Amino acid sequence: MLARTVREVEAAARRGRVTSAVRTTFQAVALLLREERARVRAAAGSDGHRAEQLKRLDGIATVLATTAVRDAGLLALLAEDAVVSDAARSLAREILRDLGIEPAAEEIMPAETATAPAGTERRVVPQSVVSRQLANPFLAPDFSAVPQRTARPRRLAGWELLGPLLSSFERAAGGAPACMALPVPTARFTPAGRELMPHQGQLVAAAAAGHRTFLLADEPGLGKTAQALLAAEAANAYPLLVVVPNVVKTNWAREAARWTPHRATTVVQGDGETVDGFADVVVVNYEVLDRHVGWLGDFGFRGMVVDEAHFIKNKTSQRSQHVLALSDRIRSRTPRPLLMALTGTPLINDIEDFRTIWQYLGWIDDSKPLDELMEALDDTGLTPADRGFHAAARQCVIDLGIVRRRKVDVAADIPARRIADLPVELDGPVGRSIRAAERDLARRMTARYETALAHRSSDAVVDGIDGGIDMDIVRRVARSELKEAASAQSGENVFTMLRRIGLAKAELAADYAAQLARSAGKVVFFARHVDVMDAAEEAFARQGVRFSSIRGDQTPTARQANIDAFVGDPDVAVAVCSLTAAGVGVNLQVASNVVLAELSWTDAEQTQAIDRSHRIGQTEPVTAWRIVAAQTIDARIAELIESKAGLAARALDGSDEEVSASADVQLEALVAVLTDALRASHGRGDAPGS
């Protein structure tokens, strides 16, 4: 029944007819699949029968996951924090009853949703946050030092000011400054071994000098994350709340560890079971903010950073209301908190997009400028009826903390080409399935290693022992696995696993490319597999992002037409390219941002792809964003490519070192998987002997 139903959903997704009824069926099947897997694991019977049943269920789960990739609405239903609809629970019960199974009262009904009244938000408080509140009464935030606002007469109190303030940015003359005056850069808060660019050091110096609100609107690739983290350090704005899109949540945690290594960072996942309530930096994504806004408001934050702040431009959206509520609570309880809005695209549709960001920063409220801005406007001596008011008003807003630098403005400060990794977490059934496949690969190779070790001659000369592991056997096993994978027509292996990882990353990578396209202009999007390109193109189409497609199966005429469309049509924002078909011989220098949705096997192939944009005639520094699946073999391959890159550079500089081939990275990746598995088993005391 599960298999038949999931195939029906798959067929609907293929036809592009994913209705609400299809989504309900999809979620009901996912619920039943989860319940059935738990039942089979707990059931009595032979191990062989149980394994066969689980294998069949995994096959259905795979179809479910690959179907979800075709539709963002379906993919969201597989998330750990997805809300189960009443319709899906009802349908799941109907299916069970049709099969002659009477569901138990608690079945298909998670406890937290079963008791929640209809139409109310589900709020949670992580246990470690409760522990923090109870552990030490001195950790309770002290709000007594917050200065009380006193109303004072204002010269402009009778004027309508928000309209003129917003229009002052529309009326700005060419060459008008879009950045507050910044002090001399400082490196005082930069950790040892790290180096800030001068433009980054300027913002940190401003925070150190006492400035506390920033609309940091630097173009992508200019290091806004590092600036925000070190500004918090300079302002001692801890605990610090960081609100981000889901796709960059992992990267924020990694960057916090790099730039403020002495500060503990915690990431809020789902209901927050793993939250560290004693952390200095709390990172939460917009999508789960609703259930955590309660305890976040009482946590006592002294600083707040909102990344991709254009996400809150729609003030009526729930995410915007939660961000504004948290900001208002922090400002009402903390004397001069640090508030930062980070976005390369503060304006997407029109000048009104500024409103919510300014309100979050405490510059305005619903109807008027607040104290600091009002005082600055008063000091100009002008009114909206005066000729010079708009220029003066615009400067007043900029001086509150607008910081905007373009790549071309700071070209001397940054490298002409750089590669930045964006780690992403693969959650839900897709992520679990991929990690299970990787464990199966490790177990398969471990079994081969143990067999080879058992048959090794007792008097054999062993040269490659590393911590009790025979590296010679490890490499032979890895080569054998690689050879079988290269010739396999079906089954799970390292290549199929990476293809599945690419599919799982496709929508996240497409979302990030769409953000870049809106904020920085044209983007080149590279993928290795056709189905990954298909998934990305479907995501762009849903978001209304126009794209051209450059593939290996196109005729030369069609290929050139797609290239010309990307280069010549300002409305075509993204070029979706095959790593193999578009990695060479294509000039895409109209783009300065490249997204690598799937990793290359060699640094040379990666460089060739990036060089479609980074080439003679390019006027802006090029940034390549590699989307890396954290805690999978994908991350290991990224590290290996980096290590091989140094060798390739030396070879190009005249070294005798040969440039690494793709087979080297493939082999080393499998060697690393097997070695890690053997060392893990060695740590449990059951590793094979040397």
C-alpha positions as CSV (number, residue, x, y, z in Angstrom):
1,M,0.0,0.0,0.0
2,L,2.8,2.4,0.9
3,A,4.7,1.7,-2.3
4,R,1.6,2.1,-4.5
5,T,0.6,5.4,-2.8
6,V,4.1,6.9,-3.0
7,R,4.2,6.1,-6.7
8,E,1.0,7.9,-7.2
9,V,2.5,11.0,-5.5
10,E,5.6,10.6,-7.5
11,A,3.6,10.6,-10.8
12,A,1.7,13.7,-9.7
13,A,5.0,15.5,-8.9
14,R,6.5,14.5,-12.3
15,R,3.4,16.0,-14.0
16,G,3.8,19.2,-11.9
17,R,0.4,18.7,-10.3
18,V,1.2,18.9,-6.7
19,T,-2.1,19.9,-5.2
20,S,-2.9,20.2,-1.5
21,A,-4.5,16.7,-1.6
22,V,-1.2,15.4,-3.0
23,R,0.8,17.1,-0.2
24,T,-1.6,15.6,2.4
25,T,-1.2,12.1,0.9
26,F,2.6,12.6,0.8
27,Q,2.8,13.6,4.5
28,A,0.4,10.8,5.5
29,V,2.7,8.3,3.8
30,A,5.7,9.7,5.5
31,L,4.0,9.4,8.8
32,L,3.0,5.8,8.2
33,L,6.4,4.9,6.8
34,R,8.0,6.2,10.0
35,E,5.6,4.3,12.2
36,E,6.0,1.1,10.2
37,R,9.8,1.3,10.4
38,A,9.6,1.6,14.1
39,R,7.2,-1.3,14.3
40,V,9.4,-3.6,12.2
41,R,12.5,-2.8,14.3
42,A,10.6,-3.6,17.5
43,A,8.9,-6.7,16.2
44,A,9.9,-10.2,17.1
45,G,11.1,-12.6,14.4
46,S,14.3,-13.5,12.5
47,D,16.9,-10.9,11.7
48,G,16.8,-11.8,8.0
49,H,13.0,-11.1,7.8
50,R,13.4,-7.9,9.7
51,A,16.3,-6.8,7.4
52,E,14.2,-7.6,4.3
53,Q,11.3,-5.5,5.6
54,L,13.5,-2.6,6.4
55,K,15.1,-2.8,3.0
56,R,11.7,-2.5,1.4
57,L,10.8,0.4,3.6
58,D,14.1,2.1,2.7
59,G,13.2,1.7,-1.0
60,I,9.9,3.5,-0.4
61,A,11.7,6.2,1.6
62,T,14.1,6.8,-1.3
63,V,11.2,7.3,-3.7
64,L,9.6,9.6,-1.2
65,A,12.8,11.7,-0.9
66,T,13.5,11.9,-4.6
67,T,9.9,12.9,-5.2
68,A,10.3,15.7,-2.6
69,V,13.3,17.1,-4.5
70,R,10.9,18.1,-7.3
71,D,8.7,20.3,-5.2
72,A,9.8,22.7,-2.4
73,G,6.4,22.2,-0.6
74,L,7.0,18.4,-0.4
75,L,10.6,18.8,0.7
76,A,9.5,21.1,3.5
77,L,7.1,18.3,4.8
78,L,10.2,16.0,5.3
79,A,11.9,18.5,7.6
80,E,12.3,17.5,11.2
81,D,10.4,20.6,12.3
82,A,7.5,20.3,9.8
83,V,4.1,20.8,11.3
84,V,1.9,17.7,10.8
85,S,-1.5,18.8,9.4
86,D,-4.8,17.5,10.8
87,A,-5.7,16.3,7.3
88,A,-2.5,14.2,7.0
89,R,-3.1,12.6,10.4
90,S,-6.8,11.9,9.5
91,L,-5.8,10.4,6.2
92,A,-3.2,8.2,7.8
93,R,-5.8,6.8,10.2
94,E,-8.2,6.2,7.3
95,I,-5.5,4.2,5.5
96,L,-4.8,2.1,8.5
97,R,-8.5,1.4,9.0
98,D,-8.9,0.4,5.4
99,L,-6.2,-2.1,5.9
100,G,-8.1,-3.5,9.0
101,I,-5.7,-1.8,11.5
102,E,-7.3,0.2,14.3
103,P,-4.8,3.0,15.1
104,A,-4.0,3.5,18.8
105,A,-5.1,6.7,20.4
106,E,-1.6,8.2,20.4
107,E,-0.6,6.8,17.0
108,I,0.1,9.4,14.2
109,M,-0.4,12.1,16.8
110,P,2.8,13.6,18.3
111,A,2.3,14.6,21.9
112,E,3.1,18.3,21.4
113,T,0.6,18.7,18.5
114,A,-2.1,16.5,20.1
115,T,-2.5,18.8,23.1
116,A,-2.1,22.1,21.3
117,P,-5.3,24.0,20.7
118,A,-6.1,24.5,17.1
119,G,-4.9,27.8,15.7
120,T,-2.3,28.5,18.4
121,E,1.5,28.7,17.9
122,R,3.6,26.0,19.4
123,R,6.2,27.4,21.7
124,V,9.0,25.5,23.3
125,V,11.7,26.2,25.9
126,P,14.8,24.0,25.5
127,Q,15.7,22.2,28.7
128,S,19.2,23.7,28.8
129,V,17.8,27.2,28.8
130,V,15.7,26.2,31.8
131,S,18.8,24.9,33.4
132,R,20.6,28.1,32.7
133,Q,17.8,30.1,34.4
134,L,17.9,27.8,37.4
135,A,21.6,27.2,37.7
136,N,22.7,30.7,38.9
137,P,20.5,33.6,39.9
138,F,23.2,36.0,38.9
139,L,22.7,34.9,35.3
140,A,19.3,36.5,35.3
141,P,19.5,39.6,33.0
142,D,19.5,43.0,34.9
143,F,17.3,45.5,33.1
144,S,17.5,48.2,35.7
145,A,20.3,50.1,33.9
146,V,18.2,50.8,30.8
147,P,17.7,54.5,30.6
148,Q,14.1,55.6,30.6
149,R,13.0,57.7,27.6
150,T,11.6,61.1,28.5
151,A,9.5,63.0,26.0
152,R,10.9,66.4,24.9
153,P,9.6,69.0,22.5
154,R,10.7,68.5,19.0
155,R,10.9,71.2,16.3
156,L,9.7,68.7,13.6
157,A,7.1,67.0,15.8
158,G,4.2,68.2,13.6
159,W,5.7,67.1,10.3
160,E,5.2,63.8,8.5
161,L,8.7,62.6,8.2
162,L,8.9,58.9,7.1
163,G,7.8,59.6,3.6
164,P,10.4,62.4,3.0
165,L,13.1,60.3,4.7
166,L,12.4,57.4,2.3
167,S,12.2,59.6,-0.7
168,S,15.5,61.2,0.2
169,F,17.2,58.0,-0.9
170,E,15.3,58.0,-4.2
171,R,16.3,61.7,-4.8
172,A,20.0,61.2,-4.1
173,A,22.2,62.8,-6.7
174,G,24.8,60.7,-8.5
175,G,27.9,60.2,-6.4
176,A,26.2,60.9,-3.1
177,P,27.8,58.9,-0.3
178,A,26.0,55.7,0.8
179,C,28.3,54.9,3.7
180,M,28.7,56.5,7.2
181,A,32.1,57.9,8.0
182,L,34.2,55.1,9.4
183,P,37.3,55.3,11.6
184,V,40.8,54.0,10.9
185,P,40.7,50.1,10.8
186,T,41.5,48.2,13.9
187,A,42.9,44.6,14.3
188,R,42.6,44.7,18.1
189,F,39.8,42.2,18.3
190,T,41.0,39.9,15.5
191,P,42.1,36.5,16.8
192,A,45.6,35.3,16.3
193,G,46.2,33.7,12.9
194,R,43.4,35.7,11.2
195,E,43.6,38.9,9.3
196,L,40.9,41.4,8.5
197,M,40.7,43.4,5.3
198,P,40.9,47.2,5.9
199,H,37.3,47.8,5.1
200,Q,36.3,45.1,7.6
201,G,38.5,46.6,10.3
202,Q,36.8,50.0,9.8
203,L,33.4,48.7,10.8
204,V,34.9,46.9,13.9
205,A,36.6,50.1,14.8
206,A,33.3,51.9,14.6
207,A,31.8,49.4,17.0
208,A,34.8,49.8,19.4
209,A,34.3,53.6,19.3
210,G,30.7,53.1,20.6
211,H,28.5,52.9,17.4
212,R,25.8,50.5,18.1
213,T,23.4,50.2,15.0
214,F,24.5,49.1,11.5
215,L,22.8,48.4,8.3
216,L,25.8,46.5,6.8
217,A,24.9,46.4,3.1
218,D,28.3,45.5,1.6
219,E,28.1,43.4,-1.6
220,P,28.4,39.7,-1.2
221,G,31.9,38.4,-0.7
222,L,33.1,41.3,1.4
223,G,33.0,39.4,4.7
224,K,30.0,40.7,6.5
225,T,29.8,37.7,8.8
226,A,33.3,38.3,10.2
227,Q,32.6,42.0,10.6
228,A,29.4,41.3,12.6
229,L,31.1,38.8,14.9
230,L,34.1,41.1,15.6
231,A,31.8,44.1,16.0
232,A,30.0,42.1,18.8
233,E,33.4,41.4,20.3
234,A,34.3,45.1,20.2
235,A,31.0,46.1,21.7
236,N,30.9,43.2,24.3
237,A,27.4,42.5,23.0
238,Y,27.0,39.1,24.6
239,P,24.9,37.0,24.7
240,L,24.4,37.6,21.0
241,L,21.4,36.5,19.0
242,V,22.0,35.8,15.3
243,V,18.9,35.2,13.0
244,V,19.8,33.7,9.6
245,P,18.3,31.8,6.7
246,N,18.5,28.0,7.1
247,V,21.0,27.6,4.3
248,V,23.7,29.6,6.1
249,K,23.1,28.5,9.7
250,T,25.9,26.0,9.7
251,N,28.3,28.5,8.1
252,W,27.5,31.1,10.8
253,A,28.5,28.6,13.5
254,R,31.7,27.7,11.7
255,E,32.6,31.4,11.2
256,A,31.9,32.2,14.9
257,A,34.3,29.4,15.8
258,R,36.9,31.0,13.5
259,W,36.6,34.7,14.4
260,T,35.5,34.4,18.1
261,P,37.0,31.0,19.1
262,H,36.8,31.9,22.9
263,R,33.0,32.3,22.6
264,A,30.7,29.3,22.8
265,T,28.2,29.1,20.0
266,T,25.0,27.1,19.8
267,V,22.7,26.5,16.9
268,V,19.0,26.1,17.4
269,Q,17.7,23.1,15.5
270,G,14.0,22.1,15.5
271,D,12.7,22.2,19.0
272,G,16.1,23.1,20.4
273,E,16.9,19.8,22.2
274,T,20.6,20.4,21.5
275,V,20.8,24.1,22.5
276,D,23.5,25.1,24.9
277,G,21.7,27.5,27.2
278,F,25.1,28.9,28.5
279,A,26.4,29.8,25.0
280,D,27.6,33.3,24.1
281,V,26.2,33.2,20.6
282,V,22.8,31.7,19.7
283,V,22.2,31.1,16.0
284,V,18.6,30.5,14.9
285,N,17.0,30.4,11.5
286,Y,13.9,32.3,10.4
287,E,11.9,29.1,9.8
288,V,11.8,28.0,13.5
289,L,11.8,31.4,15.1
290,D,8.1,31.3,15.9
291,R,8.4,28.5,18.4
292,H,11.5,30.0,20.2
293,V,10.5,33.7,20.3
294,G,9.3,33.4,23.8
295,W,12.5,32.3,25.6
296,L,14.6,34.3,23.2
297,G,12.9,37.4,24.3
298,D,13.7,36.7,28.0
299,F,17.3,35.5,27.5
300,G,18.9,38.8,28.1
301,F,20.6,39.4,24.8
302,R,22.8,42.4,24.5
303,G,23.2,42.2,20.8
304,M,21.2,40.9,17.7
305,V,22.3,40.3,14.1
306,V,19.8,39.7,11.4
307,D,21.5,38.1,8.3
308,E,19.9,38.5,4.8
309,A,17.8,41.3,6.4
310,H,15.8,41.7,3.2
311,F,14.0,38.6,4.4
312,I,12.0,40.9,6.8
313,K,11.0,43.5,4.3
314,N,7.4,42.4,4.4
315,K,6.3,43.7,7.7
316,T,3.1,41.7,7.8
317,S,4.9,38.4,7.6
318,Q,5.3,36.3,10.8
319,R,9.1,36.2,10.5
320,S,9.2,40.1,10.4
321,Q,6.9,40.5,13.3
322,H,9.0,38.1,15.4
323,V,12.2,39.9,14.5
324,L,10.7,43.2,15.4
325,A,9.3,41.9,18.7
326,L,12.7,40.6,19.7
327,S,14.5,43.8,18.7
328,D,12.0,45.9,20.6
329,R,12.4,43.7,23.7
330,I,16.2,43.9,23.6
331,R,16.2,47.7,23.1
332,S,13.7,48.1,26.0
333,R,15.8,46.0,28.4
334,T,19.5,46.6,27.4
335,P,21.3,50.0,27.5
336,R,22.6,50.7,23.9
337,P,22.5,47.1,22.5
338,L,24.3,46.2,19.3
339,L,21.8,45.8,16.5
340,M,23.0,44.8,13.0
341,A,21.1,44.1,9.8
342,L,23.2,42.4,7.1
343,T,22.2,42.3,3.5
344,G,23.8,42.8,0.1
345,T,20.4,43.9,-1.2
346,P,18.6,46.2,1.3
347,L,16.2,47.2,-1.5
348,I,14.6,44.6,-3.7
349,N,11.3,46.1,-4.9
350,D,11.2,49.7,-3.9
351,I,12.3,52.2,-1.3
352,E,9.7,51.0,1.2
353,D,11.8,47.9,1.7
354,F,13.9,50.1,4.1
355,R,11.0,50.5,6.6
356,T,11.2,47.2,8.5
357,I,15.0,47.2,8.6
358,W,15.0,50.7,10.0
359,Q,12.4,49.8,12.5
360,Y,14.4,46.7,13.6
361,L,17.4,48.9,14.1
362,G,15.3,51.3,16.3
363,W,15.7,54.2,14.0
364,I,11.9,54.6,13.4
365,D,8.6,53.1,14.5
366,D,5.3,52.7,12.6
367,S,4.8,56.4,12.1
368,K,7.8,58.5,13.0
369,P,11.5,58.7,13.5
370,L,12.7,57.7,17.0
371,D,14.8,59.8,19.4
372,E,18.3,59.6,17.9
373,L,17.1,60.2,14.3
374,M,14.6,62.8,15.3
375,E,17.4,64.7,17.2
376,A,19.6,64.6,14.2
377,L,16.9,65.9,11.9
378,D,16.1,68.7,14.4
379,D,19.8,69.7,14.4
380,T,19.7,70.3,10.6
381,G,17.5,73.3,11.1
382,L,15.5,72.3,8.0
383,T,12.0,71.1,7.4
384,P,10.6,68.9,4.5
385,A,9.5,72.1,2.8
386,D,13.1,73.4,2.5
387,R,15.2,72.7,-0.6
388,G,18.1,71.1,1.2
389,F,16.1,68.9,3.5
390,H,16.3,65.6,1.5
391,A,20.0,65.6,1.2
392,A,20.5,66.5,4.9
393,A,17.9,63.9,6.0
394,R,19.5,61.2,3.9
395,Q,22.8,61.9,5.5
396,C,21.2,61.8,9.0
397,V,20.0,58.2,8.2
398,I,23.3,57.2,6.8
399,D,25.2,58.5,9.9
400,L,23.0,56.2,12.1
401,G,24.9,53.3,10.6
402,I,24.5,52.5,6.9
403,V,27.6,50.9,5.6
404,R,27.8,50.1,1.9
405,R,31.0,49.1,0.1
406,R,31.1,47.6,-3.4
407,K,33.7,45.1,-4.5
408,V,35.1,47.6,-7.0
409,D,35.5,50.2,-4.2
410,V,37.7,47.9,-2.1
411,A,39.4,46.0,-4.9
412,A,42.8,46.7,-3.4
413,D,41.7,45.1,-0.2
414,I,40.5,41.7,-1.4
415,P,41.9,39.0,-3.6
416,A,40.8,39.0,-7.2
417,R,39.5,35.4,-6.8
418,R,38.5,33.5,-3.8
419,I,36.6,30.3,-2.9
420,A,34.2,30.3,0.1
421,D,32.6,27.1,1.5
422,L,29.0,27.1,2.6
423,P,28.4,24.0,4.7
424,V,24.7,22.9,4.8
425,E,23.0,20.3,6.9
426,L,21.1,17.5,5.2
427,D,18.2,17.0,7.5
428,G,15.2,14.7,7.5
429,P,14.8,11.3,5.7
430,V,17.0,12.3,2.8
431,G,19.9,13.2,5.1
432,R,19.5,10.2,7.3
433,S,19.3,7.9,4.2
434,I,22.6,9.4,2.9
435,R,24.4,9.0,6.2
436,A,23.1,5.4,6.4
437,A,24.4,4.7,2.9
438,E,27.8,6.1,4.0
439,R,27.8,3.9,7.0
440,D,27.0,0.9,4.8
441,L,29.9,1.8,2.5
442,A,32.2,1.9,5.5
443,R,30.9,-1.4,6.9
444,R,31.3,-3.1,3.5
445,M,34.9,-1.9,3.1
446,T,35.7,-2.7,6.8
447,A,34.5,-6.3,6.2
448,R,36.8,-6.6,3.1
449,Y,39.7,-5.2,5.2
450,E,39.2,-7.7,8.0
451,T,39.0,-10.5,5.4
452,A,42.2,-9.4,3.8
453,L,43.9,-8.9,7.2
454,A,42.9,-12.4,8.2
455,H,44.5,-13.9,5.1
456,R,47.7,-11.9,5.4
457,S,50.7,-14.1,5.8
458,S,52.0,-14.1,9.3
459,D,55.6,-13.5,8.0
460,A,54.6,-10.8,5.6
461,V,56.7,-7.6,5.7
462,V,54.4,-4.8,6.8
463,D,55.6,-1.3,6.1
464,G,52.4,0.8,6.2
465,I,51.1,0.4,9.8
466,D,49.4,3.5,11.1
467,G,48.0,3.2,14.6
468,G,47.4,-0.5,14.2
469,I,45.9,-0.1,10.7
470,D,47.6,-1.7,7.7
471,M,47.4,1.2,5.2
472,D,48.6,-1.0,2.4
473,I,45.5,-3.2,2.8
474,V,43.3,-0.1,3.2
475,R,44.5,1.3,-0.1
476,R,43.9,-2.1,-1.8
477,V,40.4,-2.3,-0.5
478,A,39.7,1.4,-1.5
479,R,41.0,0.7,-5.1
480,S,38.8,-2.4,-5.3
481,E,35.7,-0.5,-4.2
482,L,36.5,2.3,-6.6
483,K,37.0,-0.1,-9.5
484,E,33.6,-1.8,-8.7
485,A,31.9,1.5,-8.4
486,A,33.2,2.7,-11.7
487,S,31.8,-0.4,-13.5
488,A,28.6,-0.9,-11.5
489,Q,25.3,-0.5,-13.4
490,S,23.2,-0.4,-10.2
491,G,23.4,-0.5,-6.5
492,E,24.8,1.9,-3.9
493,N,28.4,3.1,-4.2
494,V,30.4,6.2,-3.8
495,F,29.3,7.7,-7.1
496,T,25.6,7.1,-6.5
497,M,26.0,8.5,-3.0
498,L,27.5,11.7,-4.2
499,R,24.7,12.0,-6.8
500,R,22.2,11.7,-4.0
501,I,24.1,14.3,-2.0
502,G,24.0,16.6,-5.0
503,L,20.2,16.2,-5.3
504,A,19.8,16.9,-1.6
505,K,21.8,20.1,-1.9
506,A,20.2,21.2,-5.2
507,E,17.4,23.3,-3.7
508,L,19.5,24.8,-1.0
509,A,22.2,25.8,-3.6
510,A,19.5,27.2,-5.9
511,D,18.1,29.3,-3.0
512,Y,21.5,30.8,-2.3
513,A,22.2,31.5,-6.0
514,A,18.8,33.3,-6.2
515,Q,19.7,35.4,-3.2
516,L,23.1,36.3,-4.9
517,A,21.3,37.1,-8.2
518,R,19.0,39.5,-6.4
519,S,21.8,41.2,-4.5
520,A,24.8,41.1,-6.7
521,G,23.7,40.5,-10.2
522,K,24.2,37.5,-12.5
523,V,25.3,34.2,-11.1
524,V,26.9,31.1,-12.7
525,F,25.5,27.9,-11.2
526,F,27.5,24.7,-11.7
527,A,26.4,21.1,-11.2
528,R,27.8,17.7,-12.3
529,H,24.6,15.7,-12.7
530,V,21.7,16.4,-15.0
531,D,19.0,15.7,-12.4
532,V,20.7,18.1,-10.0
533,M,20.5,20.8,-12.8
534,D,16.9,19.8,-13.3
535,A,16.1,20.3,-9.6
536,A,17.9,23.6,-9.5
537,E,16.1,24.9,-12.6
538,E,12.7,23.9,-11.1
539,A,13.6,25.8,-7.9
540,F,14.5,28.9,-10.0
541,A,11.3,28.7,-12.0
542,R,9.2,28.5,-8.8
543,Q,11.0,31.7,-7.5
544,G,10.5,33.5,-10.7
545,V,14.3,33.7,-11.4
546,R,15.0,33.6,-15.1
547,F,17.9,31.3,-16.2
548,S,19.7,29.9,-19.2
549,S,20.9,26.3,-19.3
550,I,24.2,25.1,-20.7
551,R,24.4,21.3,-21.0
552,G,26.3,18.7,-22.8
553,D,23.4,17.3,-24.9
554,Q,22.7,20.6,-26.6
555,T,23.5,21.4,-30.2
556,P,26.1,24.1,-30.7
557,T,23.4,26.5,-31.8
558,A,21.3,25.9,-28.8
559,R,24.3,26.1,-26.5
560,Q,25.4,29.5,-27.9
561,A,21.8,30.8,-27.8
562,N,21.8,30.1,-24.0
563,I,25.2,31.7,-23.5
564,D,24.1,34.8,-25.4
565,A,20.9,35.0,-23.4
566,F,22.8,35.0,-20.1
567,V,25.4,37.4,-21.3
568,G,23.2,39.8,-23.2
569,D,19.7,39.7,-21.5
570,P,19.7,41.7,-18.2
571,D,16.7,39.7,-17.1
572,V,18.4,36.3,-17.3
573,A,19.9,36.2,-13.8
574,V,21.5,32.7,-13.6
575,A,23.4,30.4,-16.0
576,V,22.8,26.7,-14.9
577,C,25.9,25.0,-16.2
578,S,27.2,21.4,-16.4
579,L,30.6,21.1,-14.9
580,T,31.8,19.0,-17.8
581,A,30.0,20.7,-20.6
582,A,30.4,24.4,-19.6
583,G,33.6,24.1,-17.6
584,V,35.8,25.1,-20.5
585,G,35.5,27.2,-23.6
586,V,32.7,29.5,-22.3
587,N,33.0,33.2,-21.5
588,L,30.6,34.2,-18.6
589,Q,32.5,37.2,-17.3
590,V,29.3,39.2,-16.9
591,A,29.0,37.3,-13.5
592,S,31.3,37.7,-10.6
593,N,29.6,35.1,-8.4
594,V,29.9,31.4,-9.0
595,V,27.9,28.7,-7.1
596,L,29.3,25.2,-7.1
597,A,26.4,23.0,-6.1
598,E,28.4,19.8,-6.6
599,L,32.1,19.4,-6.0
600,S,34.6,18.8,-8.7
601,W,37.0,15.8,-8.4
602,T,40.0,18.0,-9.1
603,D,41.1,21.5,-8.3
604,A,41.9,21.9,-12.0
605,E,38.3,21.2,-12.9
606,Q,37.1,23.5,-10.2
607,T,39.4,26.3,-11.4
608,Q,38.3,25.8,-15.0
609,A,34.7,26.3,-13.9
610,I,35.5,29.4,-11.9
611,D,37.5,30.8,-14.7
612,R,34.4,31.0,-16.9
613,S,33.9,34.2,-14.9
614,H,37.4,35.0,-13.6
615,R,39.1,35.8,-16.9
616,I,40.6,38.7,-18.8
617,G,38.0,41.4,-19.1
618,Q,36.4,40.8,-15.7
619,T,36.2,44.1,-13.8
620,E,35.1,42.7,-10.4
621,P,36.6,40.2,-8.0
622,V,35.1,36.7,-8.4
623,T,33.8,34.7,-5.5
624,A,33.1,31.0,-5.9
625,W,30.7,29.6,-3.3
626,R,31.0,25.8,-2.8
627,I,27.9,24.2,-1.2
628,V,29.3,21.4,1.0
629,A,27.1,18.8,2.8
630,A,28.4,18.8,6.3
631,Q,29.1,15.5,8.1
632,T,29.2,13.5,4.8
633,I,31.8,12.3,2.4
634,D,31.1,15.6,0.6
635,A,33.0,17.5,3.3
636,R,35.9,15.1,3.1
637,I,36.2,15.6,-0.7
638,A,36.2,19.4,-0.2
639,E,39.1,19.0,2.2
640,L,41.0,16.8,-0.3
641,I,40.5,19.2,-3.2
642,E,41.9,22.0,-1.0
643,S,44.9,19.9,-0.1
644,K,45.5,19.0,-3.8
645,A,45.1,22.7,-4.8
646,G,48.4,23.5,-3.2
647,L,50.1,20.9,-5.2
648,A,48.5,22.1,-8.4
649,A,49.6,25.7,-7.7
650,R,53.2,24.5,-7.2
651,A,53.1,22.6,-10.4
652,L,51.9,25.6,-12.3
653,D,54.7,27.6,-10.6
654,G,57.3,25.3,-12.1
655,S,57.5,22.7,-9.3
656,D,58.3,19.1,-10.3
657,E,55.2,18.0,-8.3
658,E,52.5,16.5,-10.6
659,V,49.0,17.9,-10.7
660,S,46.7,15.5,-8.9
661,A,44.3,13.5,-11.1
662,S,40.6,12.9,-10.2
663,A,41.2,9.3,-9.4
664,D,43.6,10.4,-6.6
665,V,40.8,12.3,-4.8
666,Q,38.3,9.5,-5.4
667,L,40.7,7.0,-3.9
668,E,41.8,9.2,-1.0
669,A,38.1,9.9,-0.2
670,L,37.5,6.1,0.1
671,V,40.7,5.6,2.1
672,A,39.6,8.3,4.5
673,V,36.1,6.7,4.9
674,L,37.6,3.3,5.7
675,T,40.4,4.7,7.9
676,D,37.9,6.7,10.0
677,A,35.7,3.6,10.4
678,L,38.7,1.5,11.5
679,R,39.9,4.1,14.0
680,A,36.3,4.4,15.4
681,S,36.2,0.6,15.9
682,H,39.7,0.7,17.3
683,G,38.5,3.3,19.9
684,R,35.7,0.8,20.9
685,G,38.4,-1.9,21.4
686,D,37.3,-4.2,18.5
687,A,39.6,-3.1,15.8
688,P,41.5,-5.7,13.8
689,G,45.1,-6.2,14.9
690,S,48.1,-5.2,13.0
